[in-house]
Amino acid sequence: MRLVLILLLALLVVNCGGPEPRRPVEVKSGSFYKESIERNKILIAKEEALIKEIIAKDTTHSYQSNPNGFWYYFETKNDTATYAPKTGDQILFSYNLMGLDNDTIYTAEQIGPTSFVIDKQQLFPGLQNAVKLLKVNEKATFIFPSLQAYGYQGDNKAIGPMTPLKASVELHTIIINKDSIN
């Protein structure tokens, strides 16, 4: 009896070593991410080449490139306005969206006037940065690669995945946030 009790006690002490961590069934190598990055680089290079080709053929406009990865030209410039929207300002603007071959996807009438608080609300990334370049009563056309537009998902309506876009944007009003004046 004493021997059984000692064996049970020894077995209990040996088995109380703590929980054993579970090991992953499958080890990920990160190759999916590397392949995805390579695919994106190739896609961006193709889209940029196409956009640069469009810009080269368009001899009537003077395009500017933006560090955020899109191109634009002014249709209407307001040389008397000096204030461009800053974070927290509310703006009213209108825009239309087109494909790179100038086929209209959404008209400004379909979209309607858009009220937007700079850097506080969501627009697609390119448009969010584009409106900051305009002053009141200015209109510009922007060309966005797909990753600056609606990206991998599209808008789940008329804009498909990985679709580069053109947008003609007109800024109507800026309501200046008192904090952006300082």
Backbone hydrogen bonds in HBPLUS format (Angstrom, degrees):
<---DONOR---> <-ACCEPTOR-->    atom                        ^
c    i                          cat <-CA-CA->   ^        H-A-AA   ^      H-
h    n   atom  resd res      DA  || num        DHA   H-A  angle D-A-AA Bond
n    s   type  num  typ     dist DA aas  dist angle  dist       angle   num
A0005-LEU N   A0001-MET O   3.00 MM   4  6.25 160.1  2.04 150.1 155.3     1
A0006-ILE N   A0002-ARG O   3.02 MM   4  6.23 154.1  2.09 145.9 152.6     2
A0007-LEU N   A0003-LEU O   2.97 MM   4  6.17 157.2  2.02 145.7 152.1     3
A0008-LEU N   A0004-VAL O   2.88 MM   4  6.11 158.8  1.92 149.8 155.7     4
A0009-LEU N   A0005-LEU O   2.99 MM   4  6.12 158.1  2.04 143.7 149.8     5
A0010-ALA N   A0006-ILE O   2.88 MM   4  6.05 158.0  1.92 148.2 154.3     6
A0011-LEU N   A0007-LEU O   2.86 MM   4  6.02 158.1  1.91 148.0 154.3     7
A0012-LEU N   A0008-LEU O   2.91 MM   4  6.07 154.1  1.98 146.2 153.2     8
A0013-VAL N   A0009-LEU O   3.03 MM   4  6.26 156.7  2.09 147.1 152.6     9
A0014-VAL N   A0010-ALA O   3.05 MM   4  6.23 159.5  2.09 148.4 153.7    10
A0015-ASN N   A0011-LEU O   3.04 MM   4  6.17 155.7  2.10 146.2 152.5    11
A0034-LYS N   A0030-GLY O   3.18 MM   4  6.49 159.3  2.22 149.5 155.6    12
A0035-GLU N   A0031-SER O   2.86 MM   4  6.01 162.3  1.89 151.3 155.7    13
A0036-SER N   A0032-PHE O   2.89 MM   4  6.07 152.6  1.97 144.1 152.2    14
A0037-ILE N   A0033-TYR O   2.92 MM   4  6.13 156.9  1.97 149.0 154.5    15
A0038-GLU N   A0034-LYS O   3.04 MM   4  6.30 158.5  2.09 146.6 152.4    16
A0039-ARG N   A0035-GLU O   2.90 MM   4  6.15 157.8  1.95 148.7 154.9    17
A0040-ASN N   A0036-SER O   2.94 MM   4  6.17 159.6  1.99 148.7 154.1    18
A0041-LYS N   A0037-ILE O   2.95 MM   4  6.21 155.2  2.01 149.2 155.8    19
A0042-ILE N   A0038-GLU O   3.06 MM   4  6.31 160.5  2.10 150.3 154.9    20
A0043-LEU N   A0039-ARG O   2.90 MM   4  6.13 162.2  1.93 151.7 157.1    21
A0044-ILE N   A0040-ASN O   2.85 MM   4  5.97 168.2  1.86 153.8 156.8    22
A0045-ALA N   A0041-LYS O   2.98 MM   4  6.10 158.9  2.03 144.1 150.2    23
A0046-LYS N   A0042-ILE O   2.99 MM   4  6.23 157.7  2.04 150.0 155.5    24
A0047-GLU N   A0043-LEU O   2.95 MM   4  6.20 166.6  1.97 155.4 159.0    25
A0048-GLU N   A0044-ILE O   2.83 MM   4  5.96 163.1  1.86 152.9 157.9    26
A0049-ALA N   A0045-ALA O   2.98 MM   4  6.09 154.4  2.05 142.7 149.7    27
A0050-LEU N   A0046-LYS O   3.00 MM   4  6.24 156.5  2.05 147.9 154.1    28
A0051-ILE N   A0047-GLU O   2.88 MM   4  6.13 159.9  1.92 151.2 156.9    29
A0052-LYS N   A0048-GLU O   2.85 MM   4  6.00 161.8  1.88 149.6 154.7    30
A0053-GLU N   A0049-ALA O   2.97 MM   4  6.11 143.9  2.11 139.6 149.5    31
A0054-ILE N   A0050-LEU O   3.02 MM   4  6.33 152.8  2.10 146.0 152.9    32
A0055-ILE N   A0051-ILE O   2.91 MM   4  6.21 159.8  1.95 152.2 157.7    33
A0056-ALA N   A0052-LYS O   2.91 MM   4  6.05 155.3  1.97 141.6 148.3    34
A0057-LYS N   A0053-GLU O   3.08 MM   4  6.31 148.2  2.18 143.7 151.5    35
A0058-ASP N   A0054-ILE O   3.11 MM   4  6.30 134.0  2.33 141.3 153.5    36
A0058-ASP N   A0055-ILE O   3.19 MM   3  5.14 132.2  2.43  94.9 107.7    37
A0064-GLN N   A0072-TYR O   2.69 MM   8  5.37 153.3  1.76 154.4 163.6    38
A0072-TYR N   A0064-GLN O   2.89 MM   8  5.37 148.9  1.99 148.3 158.1    39
A0066-ASN N   A0070-PHE O   2.81 MM   4  5.45 147.1  1.92 174.1 173.9    40
A0069-GLY N   A0066-ASN O   2.95 MM   3  5.70 163.4  1.98 127.1 129.0    41
A0071-TRP N   A0143-ILE O   3.16 MM  72  5.22 161.2  2.20 143.7 148.6    42
A0143-ILE N   A0071-TRP O   2.74 MM  72  5.22 161.7  1.77 152.5 154.5    43
A0073-TYR N   A0141-THR O   3.01 MM  68  5.58 146.6  2.13 147.9 158.4    44
A0141-THR N   A0073-TYR O   2.89 MM  68  5.58 156.5  1.95 164.6 170.3    45
A0075-GLU N   A0139-LYS O   2.72 MM  64  5.36 155.3  1.78 135.8 143.8    46
A0076-THR N   A0139-LYS O   3.00 MM  63  4.88 166.0  2.02 135.5 137.2    47
A0139-LYS N   A0076-THR O   3.00 MM  63  4.88 160.8  2.03 130.8 135.5    48
A0089-ASP N   A0086-LYS O   2.97 MM   3  5.70 166.1  1.99 145.7 149.4    49
A0088-GLY N   A0118-ILE O   3.09 MM  30  5.26 169.1  2.10 133.7 136.3    50
A0118-ILE N   A0089-ASP O   2.88 MM  29  5.61 159.2  1.93 170.3 168.8    51
A0090-GLN N   A0175-ILE O   2.97 MM  85  5.03 160.2  2.01 149.2 149.2    52
A0175-ILE N   A0090-GLN O   2.66 MM  85  5.03 173.4  1.67 165.1 166.7    53
A0091-ILE N   A0116-PHE O   2.81 MM  25  5.39 165.7  1.83 155.1 159.0    54
A0116-PHE N   A0091-ILE O   2.95 MM  25  5.39 155.7  2.01 150.1 156.4    55
A0092-LEU N   A0173-THR O   3.00 MM  81  5.09 152.2  2.07 137.1 139.9    56
A0172-HIS N   A0092-LEU O   2.83 MM  80  5.52 154.2  1.89 152.1 160.1    57
A0173-THR N   A0092-LEU O   3.22 MM  81  5.09 157.9  2.27 137.3 141.5    58
A0093-PHE N   A0114-THR O   2.93 MM  21  5.33 161.6  1.96 147.2 152.3    59
A0114-THR N   A0093-PHE O   2.70 MM  21  5.33 177.1  1.71 169.9 170.8    60
A0094-SER N   A0170-GLU O   2.97 MM  76  5.42 156.7  2.02 151.1 158.5    61
A0170-GLU N   A0094-SER O   2.84 MM  76  5.42 166.5  1.86 165.2 167.9    62
A0096-ASN N   A0168-SER O   3.12 MM  72  5.50 141.8  2.27 135.6 146.9    63
A0168-SER N   A0096-ASN O   3.22 MM  72  5.50 144.0  2.36 135.4 145.8    64
A0097-LEU N   A0106-TYR O   2.88 MM   9  5.15 158.9  1.93 146.4 153.6    65
A0105-ILE N   A0097-LEU O   2.78 MM   8  5.50 167.3  1.80 147.7 149.9    66
A0106-TYR N   A0097-LEU O   3.19 MM   9  5.15 160.0  2.23 132.7 137.9    67
A0098-MET N   A0166-LYS O   2.77 MM  68  4.99 161.5  1.80 152.9 154.2    68
A0166-LYS N   A0098-MET O   2.83 MM  68  4.99 163.5  1.86 143.9 145.6    69
A0099-GLY N   A0103-ASP O   2.93 MM   4  5.33 155.8  1.99 145.2 151.4    70
A0102-ASN N   A0099-GLY O   3.03 MM   3  5.32 144.7  2.16 120.9 119.7    71
A0111-ILE N   A0107-THR O   3.05 MM   4  6.35 160.2  2.09 153.0 158.1    72
A0112-GLY N   A0108-ALA O   2.71 MM   4  5.63 154.7  1.77 141.0 149.7    73
A0120-LYS N   A0117-VAL O   3.06 MM   3  5.44 164.3  2.09 132.3 131.6    74
A0128-GLN N   A0124-PHE O   3.03 MM   4  6.12 157.3  2.08 158.2 164.3    75
A0129-ASN N   A0125-PRO O   3.25 MM   4  6.53 147.4  2.36 146.1 152.8    76
A0126-GLY N   A0148-GLN O   2.69 MM  22  4.64 150.9  1.77 149.1 145.0    77
A0130-ALA N   A0126-GLY O   2.83 MM   4  5.98 146.5  1.94 145.4 156.5    78
A0131-VAL N   A0127-LEU O   3.17 MM   4  6.19 166.6  2.19 153.1 151.8    79
A0132-LYS N   A0129-ASN O   3.32 MM   3  5.57 141.5  2.48 101.9 111.9    80
A0133-LEU N   A0130-ALA O   2.95 MM   3  5.55 162.8  1.98 119.7 125.4    81
A0134-LEU N   A0131-VAL O   3.39 MM   3  5.56 160.9  2.43 104.2 109.6    82
A0138-GLU N   A0135-LYS O   3.09 MM   3  5.61 136.3  2.29 146.8 140.9    83
A0137-ASN N   A0171-LEU O   2.81 MM  34  5.53 144.7  1.93 150.9 157.4    84
A0171-LEU N   A0138-GLU O   3.04 MM  33  5.79 158.0  2.09 166.4 171.2    85
A0140-ALA N   A0169-VAL O   2.91 MM  29  5.48 154.6  1.97 153.3 159.7    86
A0169-VAL N   A0140-ALA O   2.79 MM  29  5.48 163.8  1.81 170.8 168.3    87
A0142-PHE N   A0167-ALA O   2.75 MM  25  5.17 163.0  1.78 151.0 155.7    88
A0167-ALA N   A0142-PHE O   2.84 MM  25  5.17 152.1  1.91 144.6 152.3    89
A0144-PHE N   A0165-LEU O   2.70 MM  21  5.19 166.9  1.72 161.5 165.8    90
A0165-LEU N   A0144-PHE O   2.89 MM  21  5.19 148.1  2.00 146.7 155.7    91
A0148-GLN N   A0145-PRO O   2.88 MM   3  5.42 145.8  2.00 117.8 128.2    92
A0149-ALA N   A0145-PRO O   3.10 MM   4  6.34 119.0  2.49 141.6 156.7    93
A0149-ALA N   A0146-SER O   3.00 MM   3  4.80 143.3  2.14  94.4 105.8    94
A0151-GLY N   A0146-SER O   2.83 MM   5  5.05 146.3  1.95 155.9 149.0    95
A0154-GLY N   A0150-TYR O   3.32 MM   4  4.72 155.6  2.38 119.3 120.6    96
A0162-MET N   A0151-GLY O   2.76 MM  11  5.11 167.2  1.78 144.7 146.7    97
A0155-ASP N   A0159-ILE O   3.09 MM   4  5.41 149.8  2.18 131.7 139.4    98
A0180-SER N   A0177-ASN O   2.90 MM   3  5.44 145.7  2.02 116.6 126.3    99
